[in-house]
Each structure stands twice: as structure tokens, then as C-alpha cells.
Amino acid sequence: MNEDIMRLFRIFIIAIALLAGGCTASIEKEAVYFQEDTVKVLRNPLSGWVMYLGRSFDENFWEQYGYDNMPTSEGTEVRVSDYAVCAYIRTSWSSLEPEEGHYAWDDPDSRLNRLLQSCLARDMRLAFRIVVDGRDQGQNTPLYVRDAGAEGFTSRLGEKEVFTPYADDPVFQEKYSAFIHALATYFNDPDKMEFIDAYGLGKWGEGHAVVYKDNANKIPVFEWITSLYTECFTKIPLLVHYHRVLGDPNQDSYGEVSPDTEGMLASCIDKGYSLRHDAFGMTGYYEDWEKEYAARWRFRRPIVMEGGWITGAHHRYWRDPSGKYREGHSEDVRLGEFEASAEGHVNMMDFRINDETRSWFGTSFDLVKRFIAEGGYRLYPDMAAAPSSVKSGSKATVISRWNNSGWGYCPNNIPQWNYKYKVAAAVLDEDGNPVRLAVDEQSDPSKWLKGSPYTSKVKISTEGLAPGTYRWAAGIVDTSRDNIAGLELALPGTDIAGNGWAVIKPFTVN
């Protein structure tokens, strides 16, 4: 009896809301309720798993490294690309531009281009970090830069001598700027790119132990390179490593927080940067300052995590100060990374290459699926209401209530997206195509946090619709692309029509 009363009460409230909105259509209506799909991998931007690629890989690595038949702890085999939305490669400037003006992405036969195309064919977007410092990796800067007169330093890697330009050298900056502009002509495209790790100086491109001709140029170099990426990549999210000694020439990668760090980070965030960190799960490196900094920007900028420990190599993860990681138990590290990611409300987690990926699937597949269900952002309507019949030429009010079940947020507020995602109501034809559409201009998915639903109410005209049967629908559209359904919803496929519309109910036009 109580459930019947509550149901009638909800219908009454919806009817009052429709009448208050001046709905001129029939109010023969009843709320429709949706059940969230917590299993489906949503291939939405800046949310989900990131898969790492080695710079020496080609399009055959899927089979070569077992990524198409990855064993899981459940005794099954899966494709890694079915779980990851993004393929991230830390590559070098010299790999992308081996000779001045000759770019790997323009050469269909280049190994790197074949690799990238194989990822795009699997519905995975791309991400880069471009490294110029070669001390631990090899010749990361093309030698034409040195030959053009750039000053730098040499280091030895095995029997090879490696040249790295000074970060404040004007010839280096001139050549690098030309390269980044060329890169953006092809990759400043949200259909191709997830994000770009937009700094890349120092060891491993992580922003520490940067070498300058004059250490006083640390901040001017940072302003130059972050302004360069901001100018070139206007449609792609830019990331910076919130590193405590960002850009510092000190060889101690994790000393005391540099007095310049917070000002430098504030500067690039003002330019539109979002955040990432490369040491999640390393409690001796990801400490109170890092946690507090992430908390300060929580739900204002998305955070992308990278796990720090490499369990299949030389890192002695069992010596982590937390004492939680047992030698020979990579699943302990995976759990530590997952817990740190939940605490930080990150939008994206990572499958590191080879052994780390095998560890996630082979020992911690339950956590892989938990992040899909709980992490990032997962948007869906749990209730909607609209009339069952309308008079041709009238306006109807469509109500939908929206939720985010993820611990992250939809970063609709970053400058590169500029609030382009909005709730919309639509009239669908029998093929699932919208023939009428109205946008809720007040809606902003970046404000939808877990446990705080948003109720949308929009009026939609039926002017010009021929009498017959149609379907009401609601969705999240991309207003920068002619209001196409822009984000996948966390609903079962049976509730979805066309390209991402949540079907509310059929209705007739009289």
C-alpha cells in the first residue's frame, strides 16, 4: 500500500511540474524509471582505462604481446582494447619527426603510424607524451636540432652518446615550436585524441631534473612551453604532472616541494590545463602535498592517474613505506593504486605495458571491473516523464532526472570543451533519428556529482509533425557538433535508440 501511495505521489508531483511549466499538451503521463547498467564499458572522453603502448611497438603487438587473448583471474580470456578507451604512448620527438619536416603520421608505412591506426580502428582514442631528454632512453631529440646549432649536453647510454638540448636554448625552442604546430594540424582532433601530456621536459618527460643553460630560466621555459601547447591544442585536453619539483634542475626527483611549483601549476591551469600524476600507489612519493593538491582541484579539473610501481621489473615495491605490498604479490600494488585513485576521485586509471597489464587482468580483474562501475563519470537518467499523446503543433514538456554514479566528474567545464555537453529532449522517428530536439541550456554535467541528481525540464515543439506514433527520448548532446548525442549513457542497450538516446516512451501525435 505504501509503494502505491508513493507512486501516485510521484505522478502527482510530475503533473504539477508540467502544469506549472505551461504545458499545452495532454497531461496523460506517468513516470518512467531506468536501471543503471554498471557493467558496460562507456567509451566517453576523459573517463575510463588508459592502455600504454611501447614506442617500439607496431600494429602486430596485439597478438605478439597477448593483448587480444589476455587471461583473467576469472579463467576467461579478453581483449584489452575492449576495456581501455585510450591508447597512450610515451614517444620521442625523433620518432615523430626523424628528419626536419618529415612526420611519422604522414607516412602510412611508418611503424608508428601503423600502430596508431590499429588503435583508432579499435575505437580507441590516442594520447601522447613527447620526450626530448635522452639521458635514460636514447636519442629523443632529432639530431637536425643539434646540427642547426642548438646547444645542449651529452650523456652516455651504454656505448652510445646521446645529445639533449638545453631547455632554454633558442634554436631548440624554435624547432620544437615548429614541430608542435605541425603535430597539432593532425592531432588537434577530439575524434583522434584523448589528451596530450603537454610538457614533456626532463627525465622521462616527467618534469624533473630539467637541464638549462641558465637555471634562472626555469619559469620562462615553463611559460613558453605551456603557452605553445595551449595555442596549438585548442580542442584537446592538456595535462600537466603536478610534480612537487616541476621543471626543477635539482637531480632529486622528490625532495621538498619547490617554492615555484604551485605558482607554475596555477599558471598552466589558468591556461586550461588539467592534472595527472605518475606515482599513484607509491606512498613514499605520492604524499600529503600531492593528496592535498588533488583535493584542492577536485571536480574543478579532471585527474588522470598513473601507477608508479613496476611490479614486473626492478622496482622494489615491497619496500613501499606503507608496508602493504608483499614481494611477489602484484595484486597488493594493484589494490593500493585502486584505493589511492578512489581517494583522489580520478577520472582515468592506467594499464601499464606488458607485466603490469597482465597483472591487472590476471590477479585483479575484479578491480578492473570495479573501476568501470565506480570510477570516472557514468551519467544516466533514472527517471523521465512526458505525455502519452500531444496535439500536432503544440509544445510538450519533457522531464528527466540525471545521475552520475562515478566518483569522478564529467569535465564539461575545461576550456577545450567549453560546456559543450548539454541535456536534450528529442522526438525520435521509427529509425531512432531525432526529428525534433530541444536543449536544456541550463544543464551542465560538470556539476553532477555522485549522490546529487539534476532534474531537467525542457519544452519541445511538435510543429510540423505528421500524425502518428513517435518516441520521446533524452540524451546528452554535443552542442559543438550540431547537437548529436555526444556521450554514452550508463543504460542497458534495450533502453537506447539511435546513437545514444535514452528512450522514454512512445507517444502519438493527434
RODO-2510 file (C-alpha; in nm, 4 decimals, decimal comma):
residues 510
     n   res          X          Y          Z
     1     m     0,0000     0,0000     0,0000
     2     n     0,2825     0,2424     0,0879
     3     e     0,4504     0,1817    -0,2510
     4     d     0,1235     0,2576    -0,4334
     5     i     0,0828     0,5805    -0,2411
     6     m     0,4419     0,6853    -0,3169
     7     r     0,3946     0,6053    -0,6843
     8     l     0,0785     0,8153    -0,7050
     9     f     0,2529     1,0951    -0,5191
    10     r     0,5402     1,0973    -0,7713
    11     i     0,2953     1,1091    -1,0617
    12     f     0,1110     1,3966    -0,8928
    13     i     0,4335     1,5941    -0,8469
    14     i     0,5321     1,5431    -1,2112
    15     a     0,1875     1,6524    -1,3276
    16     i     0,2090     1,9684    -1,1164
    17     a     0,5562     2,0396    -1,2637
    18     l     0,4246     2,0020    -1,6172
    19     l     0,1259     2,2247    -1,5493
    20     a     0,3478     2,4832    -1,3803
    21     g     0,5646     2,4845    -1,6935
    22     g     0,2670     2,5815    -1,9065
    23     c     0,2472     2,2520    -2,0949
    24     t    -0,0269     2,2801    -2,3566
    25     a    -0,0201     1,9097    -2,4443
    26     s    -0,2163     1,6329    -2,2814
    27     i    -0,1008     1,5502    -1,9309
    28     e    -0,1853     1,1838    -1,9679
    29     k     0,1500     1,0729    -1,8430
    30     e     0,3373     0,8530    -1,5984
    31     a     0,6980     0,8488    -1,4828
    32     v     0,9324     0,6004    -1,6499
    33     y     1,2187     0,4611    -1,4452
    34     f     1,5579     0,3424    -1,5736
    35     q     1,8025     0,0985    -1,4185
    36     e     2,1736     0,1794    -1,4478
    37     d     2,3999    -0,0586    -1,6409
    38     t     2,7073    -0,0921    -1,4168
    39     v     2,8950    -0,3337    -1,6418
    40     k     2,9088    -0,1667    -1,9819
    41     v     3,2375    -0,0001    -2,0786
    42     l     3,1491     0,3577    -2,1693
    43     r     3,3850     0,4985    -2,4301
    44     n     3,3461     0,8566    -2,3163
    45     p     3,6299     1,1104    -2,3236
    46     l     3,8442     1,1620    -2,0144
    47     s     3,6894     0,8684    -1,8299
    48     g     3,7965     0,5054    -1,8065
    49     w     4,1045     0,2906    -1,8534
    50     v     4,4167     0,4032    -2,0398
    51     m     4,6287     0,1385    -2,2151
    52     y     5,0020     0,2064    -2,2572
    53     l     5,1999     0,1355    -2,5718
    54     g     5,5732     0,0948    -2,6152
    55     r     5,7447     0,3235    -2,8624
    56     s     5,8929     0,0215    -3,0419
    57     f     5,5549    -0,1463    -3,0988
    58     d     5,3848    -0,1825    -3,4348
    59     e     5,0363    -0,2973    -3,5373
    60     n     5,1275    -0,6595    -3,4620
    61     f     5,1796    -0,6069    -3,0903
    62     w     4,8177    -0,7044    -3,0101
    63     e     4,8952    -1,0629    -3,0993
    64     q     5,2649    -1,0539    -3,0130
    65     y     5,2033    -0,9485    -2,6508
    66     g     4,8776    -1,1347    -2,5997
    67     y     4,6554    -0,8280    -2,5812
    68     d     4,3833    -0,9993    -2,7804
    69     n     4,3674    -1,3041    -2,5560
    70     m     4,4556    -1,1690    -2,2113
    71     p     4,3957    -1,4274    -1,9344
    72     t     4,1884    -1,3043    -1,6415
    73     s     4,1652    -1,4132    -1,2798
    74     e     3,8169    -1,5452    -1,3641
    75     g     3,9591    -1,8060    -1,6006
    76     t     3,8462    -1,6234    -1,9147
    77     e     4,0356    -1,4509    -2,1949
    78     v     3,9507    -1,0973    -2,3065
    79     r     4,0720    -0,8263    -2,5406
    80     v     4,2425    -0,5426    -2,3542
    81     s     4,1145    -0,2935    -2,6104
    82     d     3,7573    -0,3820    -2,5098
    83     y     3,8274    -0,2380    -2,1643
    84     a     4,0510     0,0619    -2,2462
    85     v     3,9172     0,3750    -2,4139
    86     c     4,2549     0,5319    -2,4816
    87     a     4,5964     0,4220    -2,6128
    88     y     4,8745     0,6265    -2,4518
    89     i     5,2250     0,6297    -2,5918
    90     r     5,5270     0,7990    -2,4475
    91     t     5,7198     0,8591    -2,7605
    92     s     6,0073     1,0806    -2,8649
    93     w     6,0308     1,3852    -3,0826
    94     s     6,2801     1,1968    -3,3004
    95     s     6,0296     0,9120    -3,3536
    96     l     5,7624     1,1522    -3,4734
    97     e     5,9956     1,3748    -3,6790
    98     p     6,3120     1,1773    -3,7662
    99     e     6,4104     1,4404    -4,0242
   100     e     6,3075     1,8034    -4,0310
   101     g     5,9635     1,8345    -4,1866
   102     h     5,9174     1,4575    -4,2266
   103     y     5,6436     1,3365    -3,9938
   104     a     5,5573     0,9797    -3,8999
   105     w     5,1836     1,0487    -3,9105
   106     d     5,2112     1,1485    -4,2777
   107     d     5,3832     0,8230    -4,3722
   108     p     5,1348     0,5323    -4,3974
   109     d     5,4247     0,2862    -4,3966
   110     s     5,5912     0,4126    -4,0794
   111     r     5,5856     0,1739    -3,7866
   112     l     5,4393     0,4354    -3,5527
   113     n     5,1620     0,5342    -3,7916
   114     r     5,0614     0,1702    -3,8426
   115     l     5,0459     0,1272    -3,4655
   116     l     4,8289     0,4365    -3,4171
   117     q     4,5919     0,3404    -3,6965
   118     s     4,5449    -0,0047    -3,5397
   119     c     4,4304     0,1663    -3,2175
   120     l     4,1895     0,4011    -3,3937
   121     a     4,0419     0,1022    -3,5759
   122     r     3,9557    -0,0452    -3,2344
   123     d     3,7612     0,2654    -3,1326
   124     m     4,0411     0,3844    -2,9046
   125     r     4,1480     0,7454    -2,8958
   126     l     4,5175     0,8346    -2,8696
   127     a     4,7285     1,0214    -2,6144
   128     f     5,0920     1,1284    -2,6204
   129     r     5,3757     1,2363    -2,4033
   130     i     5,6603     1,3564    -2,6234
   131     v     6,0029     1,3296    -2,4612
   132     v     6,3098     1,5285    -2,5664
   133     d     6,5560     1,4380    -2,2884
   134     g     6,7534     1,1264    -2,3792
   135     r     6,9544     1,0538    -2,0654
   136     d     6,7749     0,7300    -1,9809
   137     q     6,6118     0,6409    -2,3107
   138     g     6,8233     0,7264    -2,6141
   139     q     6,8262     0,9932    -2,8828
   140     n     6,4872     1,1532    -2,8137
   141     t     6,5596     1,4843    -2,9894
   142     p     6,6216     1,4611    -3,3659
   143     l     6,9832     1,5385    -3,4462
   144     y     6,8930     1,8009    -3,7028
   145     v     6,8292     2,0255    -3,3992
   146     r     7,1911     1,9917    -3,2899
   147     d     7,3111     2,0349    -3,6472
   148     a     7,1113     2,3597    -3,6694
   149     g     7,3185     2,4980    -3,3819
   150     a     7,1245     2,4109    -3,0675
   151     e     7,3397     2,3895    -2,7573
   152     g     7,2977     2,1043    -2,5158
   153     f     7,4792     1,8304    -2,3287
   154     t     7,5744     1,4719    -2,3970
   155     s     7,5327     1,1627    -2,1859
   156     r     7,6221     0,8018    -2,2381
   157     l     7,3664     0,5248    -2,2680
   158     g     7,5574     0,2011    -2,2972
   159     e     7,8067     0,2546    -2,5758
   160     k     7,6067     0,5354    -2,7362
   161     e     7,6458     0,9060    -2,6838
   162     v     7,3145     1,0879    -2,6566
   163     f     7,2558     1,4593    -2,7215
   164     t     6,9920     1,6545    -2,5274
   165     p     6,9328     2,0260    -2,5931
   166     y     6,9185     2,2774    -2,3120
   167     a     6,5533     2,3602    -2,2439
   168     d     6,6218     2,7341    -2,2734
   169     d     6,8209     2,7167    -2,5963
   170     p     6,6584     2,9408    -2,8623
   171     v     6,7317     2,7075    -3,1557
   172     f     6,5755     2,4154    -2,9697
   173     q     6,2693     2,6237    -2,8872
   174     e     6,2335     2,7432    -3,2482
   175     k     6,2500     2,3893    -3,3911
   176     y     6,0304     2,2405    -3,1195
   177     s     5,7661     2,5096    -3,1716
   178     a     5,7515     2,4322    -3,5438
   179     f     5,7148     2,0624    -3,4642
   180     i     5,4297     2,1137    -3,2145
   181     h     5,2441     2,3357    -3,4615
   182     a     5,2757     2,0622    -3,7253
   183     l     5,1651     1,7979    -3,4748
   184     a     4,8520     1,9955    -3,3946
   185     t     4,7468     2,0246    -3,7585
   186     y     4,6787     1,6497    -3,7499
   187     f     4,6133     1,5661    -3,3839
   188     n     4,4107     1,8641    -3,2578
   189     d     4,1067     1,6461    -3,3173
   190     p     3,8875     1,5025    -3,0391
   191     d     3,7863     1,2130    -3,2643
   192     k     4,1500     1,1001    -3,2672
   193     m     4,2892     1,2262    -2,9380
   194     e     4,2013     1,1735    -2,5725
   195     f     4,4585     1,4172    -2,4319
   196     i     4,8142     1,5311    -2,4709
   197     d     5,0636     1,5300    -2,1857
   198     a     5,1691     1,8846    -2,2632
   199     y     5,5093     1,9481    -2,1039
   200     g     5,7462     1,6578    -2,1645
   201     l     6,0745     1,8094    -2,0420
   202     g     6,3199     1,6449    -1,8044
   203     k     6,3878     1,2796    -1,7357
   204     w     6,1224     1,0542    -1,8875
   205     g     5,9300     1,3711    -1,9726
   206     e     5,8106     1,3869    -1,6122
   207     g     5,9343     1,7393    -1,5454
   208     h     6,2209     1,6712    -1,3076
   209     a     6,5951     1,7228    -1,3404
   210     v     6,5478     1,9615    -1,6344
   211     v     6,8803     2,0965    -1,7644
   212     y     6,9106     2,4645    -1,8597
   213     k     7,1964     2,6828    -1,9753
   214     d     7,0853     2,9224    -1,7018
   215     n     6,8745     2,7861    -1,4154
   216     a     6,7119     3,1276    -1,3805
   217     n     6,5165     3,0405    -1,6960
   218     k     6,3093     2,7667    -1,5325
   219     i     5,9856     2,9663    -1,5142
   220     p     6,0259     3,1394    -1,8549
   221     v     6,0766     2,7963    -2,0159
   222     f     5,7660     2,6649    -1,8422
   223     e     5,5618     2,9627    -1,9614
   224     w     5,6936     2,9210    -2,3160
   225     i     5,6131     2,5524    -2,3497
   226     t     5,2722     2,5616    -2,1785
   227     s     5,1701     2,8630    -2,3883
   228     l     5,2854     2,6779    -2,7007
   229     y     5,0667     2,3752    -2,6286
   230     t     4,7736     2,5967    -2,5303
   231     e     4,7975     2,7856    -2,8583
   232     c     4,8214     2,4699    -3,0707
   233     f     4,5823     2,2289    -2,8992
   234     t     4,2549     2,4135    -2,8621
   235     k     4,0225     2,1111    -2,8807
   236     i     4,2270     1,8515    -2,6900
   237     p     4,2609     1,8356    -2,3104
   238     l     4,6112     1,9329    -2,1948
   239     l     4,7665     1,7607    -1,8939
   240     v     5,0473     1,8571    -1,6597
   241     h     5,2178     1,6421    -1,3961
   242     y     5,1520     1,8010    -1,0556
   243     h     5,5090     1,7264    -0,9612
   244     r     5,6478     1,8784    -0,6417
   245     v     5,9730     1,9837    -0,8165
   246     l     5,8203     2,0592    -1,1569
   247     g     6,0819     2,1850    -1,4006
   248     d     6,3456     2,1984    -1,1286
   249     p     6,7115     2,1393    -1,2253
   250     n     6,7724     1,9579    -0,8972
   251     q     6,8549     1,5925    -0,9541
   252     d     6,6489     1,4897    -0,6514
   253     s     6,3186     1,3980    -0,8146
   254     y     6,1192     1,4014    -0,4913
   255     g     6,2702     1,6417    -0,2442
   256     e     6,0919     1,9208    -0,0667
   257     v     5,8226     2,0993    -0,2644
   258     s     5,9825     2,3709    -0,4770
   259     p     5,8618     2,7212    -0,3855
   260     d     5,7905     2,7785    -0,7571
   261     t     5,5767     2,4692    -0,8132
   262     e     5,2340     2,5916    -0,7091
   263     g     5,2675     2,9164    -0,8996
   264     m     5,3747     2,7317    -1,2139
   265     l     5,0857     2,4884    -1,1846
   266     a     4,8391     2,7711    -1,1250
   267     s     4,9687     2,9415    -1,4375
   268     c     4,9123     2,6454    -1,6684
   269     i     4,5765     2,5563    -1,5096
   270     d     4,4683     2,9144    -1,5816
   271     k     4,5621     2,8434    -1,9439
   272     g     4,3328     2,5405    -1,9440
   273     y     4,5470     2,2515    -1,8253
   274     s     4,4133     1,9502    -1,6377
   275     l     4,6073     1,7266    -1,3978
   276     r     4,7881     1,3956    -1,3936
   277     h     5,0364     1,2261    -1,1622
   278     d     5,2807     0,9464    -1,2313
   279     a     5,3245     0,7909    -0,8852
   280     f     4,9878     0,6674    -0,7608
   281     g     5,0396     0,3783    -0,5217
   282     m     5,3938     0,4907    -0,4296
   283     t     5,3268     0,6203    -0,0809
   284     g     5,6829     0,7484    -0,0386
   285     y     5,6372     0,9745    -0,3408
   286     y     5,2643     1,0467    -0,3545
   287     e     5,2400     1,2065    -0,0136
   288     d     5,0324     1,4644     0,1738
   289     w     5,1186     1,7540    -0,0575
   290     e     5,0078     1,5591    -0,3653
   291     k     4,6858     1,4456    -0,1986
   292     e     4,6038     1,7944    -0,0774
   293     y     4,6774     1,9465    -0,4165
   294     a     4,4489     1,6975    -0,5913
   295     a     4,1755     1,7637    -0,3334
   296     r     4,2031     2,1371    -0,3966
   297     w     4,1195     2,0872    -0,7645
   298     r     3,8697     1,8051    -0,7169
   299     f     3,5723     1,8392    -0,9533
   300     r     3,7281     2,1559    -1,0957
   301     r     3,9846     1,9783    -1,3156
   302     p     3,9931     1,6077    -1,4038
   303     i     4,2798     1,3965    -1,2698
   304     v     4,4466     1,1182    -1,4696
   305     m     4,6467     0,8706    -1,2655
   306     e     4,9482     0,6596    -1,3467
   307     g     5,0650     0,3834    -1,1185
   308     g     5,4222     0,4303    -1,0040
   309     w     5,5468     0,0828    -0,9198
   310     i     5,6527    -0,1579    -1,1944
   311     t     5,5898    -0,4966    -1,0403
   312     g     5,7499    -0,6987    -1,3202
   313     a     6,0832    -0,5178    -1,3209
   314     h     6,3450    -0,3784    -1,0853
   315     h     6,1225    -0,1615    -0,8651
   316     r     6,1222    -0,2955    -0,5090
   317     y     5,7574    -0,2274    -0,4442
   318     w     5,7639    -0,4417    -0,1302
   319     r     5,9753    -0,1673     0,0315
   320     d     5,6987     0,0877    -0,0036
   321     p     5,6647     0,2802     0,3271
   322     s     5,3032     0,1716     0,3590
   323     g     5,4126    -0,1855     0,4286
   324     k     5,1088    -0,3082     0,2334
   325     y     5,2879    -0,4670    -0,0619
   326     r     5,4254    -0,8191    -0,0300
   327     e     5,7110    -0,9277    -0,2523
   328     g     5,5764    -1,1430    -0,5319
   329     h     5,2192    -1,0145    -0,4876
   330     s     5,1441    -0,7645    -0,7603
   331     e     4,7789    -0,7732    -0,6572
   332     d     4,8779    -0,5801    -0,3424
   333     v     5,0116    -0,2969    -0,5596
   334     r     4,7035    -0,3015    -0,7799
   335     l     4,4809    -0,2643    -0,4731
   336     g     4,6977     0,0195    -0,3411
   337     e     4,6684     0,2042    -0,6706
   338     f     4,2938     0,1488    -0,6820
   339     e     4,2450     0,2802    -0,3291
   340     a     4,4622     0,5866    -0,3964
   341     s     4,2634     0,6507    -0,7149
   342     a     3,9334     0,6298    -0,5292
   343     e     4,0652     0,8708    -0,2654
   344     g     4,1759     1,1110    -0,5400
   345     h     3,8497     1,0770    -0,7381
   346     v     4,0484     1,0229    -1,0576
   347     n     3,8802     1,0104    -1,3961
   348     m     4,1230     0,7686    -1,5612
   349     m     4,3394     0,4770    -1,4454
   350     d     4,6176     0,3014    -1,6346
   351     f     4,7161    -0,0377    -1,7694
   352     r     5,0945    -0,0120    -1,7848
   353     i     5,2580    -0,2147    -2,0582
   354     n     5,3215    -0,5885    -2,0529
   355     d     5,3608    -0,7275    -1,6993
   356     e     5,1518    -0,4530    -1,5406
   357     t     4,8627    -0,5094    -1,7788
   358     r     4,8846    -0,8857    -1,7282
   359     s     4,8807    -0,8226    -1,3541
   360     w     4,5630    -0,6129    -1,3685
   361     f     4,3784    -0,8789    -1,5637
   362     g     4,5466    -1,1871    -1,4183
   363     t     4,5331    -1,1072    -1,0463
   364     s     4,2985    -0,8092    -1,0099
   365     f     4,0297    -0,8373    -1,2768
   366     d     3,7709    -0,7589    -1,0112
   367     l     3,9310    -0,4152    -0,9674
   368     v     3,9336    -0,3592    -1,3432
   369     k     3,5582    -0,4095    -1,3432
   370     r     3,5091    -0,2083    -1,0243
   371     f     3,6703     0,0968    -1,1793
   372     i     3,4450     0,0593    -1,4813
   373     a     3,1439     0,0513    -1,2473
   374     e     3,2589     0,3082    -0,9904
   375     g     3,5291     0,5334    -1,1352
   376     g     3,5402     0,8234    -1,3756
   377     y     3,1938     0,9520    -1,4622
   378     r     2,8877     0,7425    -1,5502
   379     l     2,5879     0,9509    -1,6492
   380     y     2,2337     0,8269    -1,6933
   381     p     1,8718     0,9277    -1,6309
   382     d     1,6978     0,7253    -1,3626
   383     m     1,3547     0,8830    -1,4261
   384     a     1,1781     1,0639    -1,7063
   385     a     0,8254     1,1771    -1,7827
   386     a     0,6430     1,3022    -2,0894
   387     p     0,2864     1,2956    -2,2221
   388     s     0,1454     0,9886    -2,3987
   389     s    -0,0254     1,1986    -2,6654
   390     v     0,0023     1,5511    -2,7976
   391     k    -0,1868     1,7687    -3,0391
   392     s     0,0048     1,8493    -3,3552
   393     g     0,1645     2,1917    -3,3368
   394     s     0,1618     2,2084    -2,9585
   395     k     0,4506     2,2087    -2,7142
   396     a     0,5179     1,9342    -2,4636
   397     t     0,7333     1,9345    -2,1523
   398     v     0,9823     1,6508    -2,1056
   399     i     1,1285     1,5922    -1,7605
   400     s     1,4393     1,3817    -1,6970
   401     r     1,6419     1,3286    -1,3809
   402     w     2,0161     1,2727    -1,4290
   403     n     2,2760     1,0997    -1,2128
   404     n     2,6497     1,0463    -1,2041
   405     s     2,7347     0,7172    -1,0357
   406     g     3,1113     0,7587    -1,0780
   407     w     3,3499     0,9001    -0,8229
   408     g     3,4945     1,1394    -1,0835
   409     y     3,3184     1,4124    -1,2786
   410     c     3,2365     1,4993    -1,6386
   411     p     3,4834     1,7830    -1,7095
   412     n     3,2430     1,9834    -1,9204
   413     n     3,3991     2,2975    -1,7697
   414     i     3,7506     2,2636    -1,9143
   415     p     3,8239     2,5325    -2,1747
   416     q     3,8742     2,2846    -2,4559
   417     w     3,5161     2,1594    -2,4075
   418     n     3,3657     2,4947    -2,3087
   419     y     3,0426     2,3497    -2,1657
   420     k     2,9562     2,1821    -2,4940
   421     y     2,7660     1,8906    -2,3362
   422     k     2,4009     1,9618    -2,2515
   423     v     2,0880     1,7635    -2,1748
   424     a     1,8403     1,7498    -2,4608
   425     a     1,4963     1,6024    -2,5186
   426     a     1,4073     1,4630    -2,8573
   427     v     1,1289     1,3168    -3,0666
   428     l     1,2576     1,0017    -3,2382
   429     d     1,1218     0,8519    -3,5564
   430     e     1,0896     0,4766    -3,6043
   431     d     1,4583     0,4503    -3,7027
   432     g     1,5737     0,6221    -3,3828
   433     n     1,6626     0,9516    -3,5505
   434     p     1,5673     1,2778    -3,3777
   435     v     1,3128     1,4730    -3,5823
   436     r     1,2582     1,7354    -3,3127
   437     l     1,5044     1,8387    -3,0435
   438     a     1,5244     2,0881    -2,7586
   439     v     1,8345     2,1626    -2,5497
   440     d     1,8316     2,2364    -2,1773
   441     e     2,0680     2,5329    -2,1857
   442     q     2,0877     2,5426    -1,8048
   443     s     2,2236     2,1894    -1,7766
   444     d     2,5924     2,1334    -1,7007
   445     p     2,7157     1,7768    -1,6456
   446     s     3,0328     1,9050    -1,4770
   447     k     2,8166     1,9859    -1,1736
   448     w     2,6662     1,6390    -1,1455
   449     l     2,8408     1,4642    -0,8611
   450     k     2,7635     1,1263    -0,7159
   451     g     2,4554     1,1440    -0,4964
   452     s     2,3403     1,4822    -0,6315
   453     p     2,0939     1,4297    -0,9189
   454     y     1,9941     1,7019    -1,1628
   455     t     1,6387     1,7412    -1,2916
   456     s     1,5945     1,8778    -1,6410
   457     k     1,2715     2,0230    -1,7809
   458     v     1,2502     2,1302    -2,1443
   459     k     0,9687     2,2234    -2,3787
   460     i     0,9751     2,0698    -2,7226
   461     s     0,7587     2,1660    -3,0187
   462     t     0,5684     1,9173    -3,2336
   463     e     0,5103     2,1771    -3,5042
   464     g     0,5047     2,0127    -3,8459
   465     l     0,4961     1,6525    -3,7210
   466     a     0,2581     1,4335    -3,9162
   467     p     0,0008     1,2439    -3,7093
   468     g     0,1333     0,9068    -3,5967
   469     t     0,3432     0,7311    -3,3355
   470     y     0,6845     0,8564    -3,2195
   471     r     0,9078     0,8128    -2,9155
   472     w     1,0193     1,0603    -2,6554
   473     a     1,3892     1,0421    -2,5697
   474     a     1,6511     1,2190    -2,3612
   475     g     2,0249     1,2365    -2,4052
   476     i     2,3415     1,4398    -2,3630
   477     v     2,4265     1,6219    -2,6835
   478     d     2,7437     1,7846    -2,8104
   479     t     2,6360     2,1386    -2,8922
   480     s     2,9603     2,1995    -3,0833
   481     r     2,8639     1,9271    -3,3315
   482     d     2,5080     2,0045    -3,4341
   483     n     2,3593     1,8521    -3,1174
   484     i     2,4470     1,4921    -3,1924
   485     a     2,4237     1,2544    -2,8954
   486     g     2,7680     1,3222    -2,7527
   487     l     2,8128     1,0915    -2,4524
   488     e     2,7330     0,7263    -2,3965
   489     l     2,4831     0,6689    -2,1181
   490     a     2,5115     0,4070    -1,8443
   491     l     2,1917     0,2319    -1,9515
   492     p     2,1237    -0,1135    -2,0984
   493     g     2,1152    -0,1307    -2,4758
   494     t     1,7432    -0,2053    -2,4629
   495     d     1,6841     0,1472    -2,3333
   496     i     1,8979     0,3129    -2,6028
   497     a     1,7911     0,4076    -2,9545
   498     g     1,9817     0,5584    -3,2417
   499     n     2,3224     0,6850    -3,1399
   500     g     2,2858     0,7300    -2,7661
   501     w     1,9299     0,8414    -2,6902
   502     a     1,7527     0,7061    -2,3826
   503     v     1,4025     0,6093    -2,4952
   504     i     1,1388     0,7370    -2,2534
   505     k     0,8131     0,6089    -2,4073
   506     p     0,6084     0,6004    -2,7250
   507     f     0,3536     0,8732    -2,7874
   508     t     0,1051     0,9750    -3,0532
   509     v     0,0604     1,2971    -3,2395
   510     n    -0,3083     1,3612    -3,2987
***
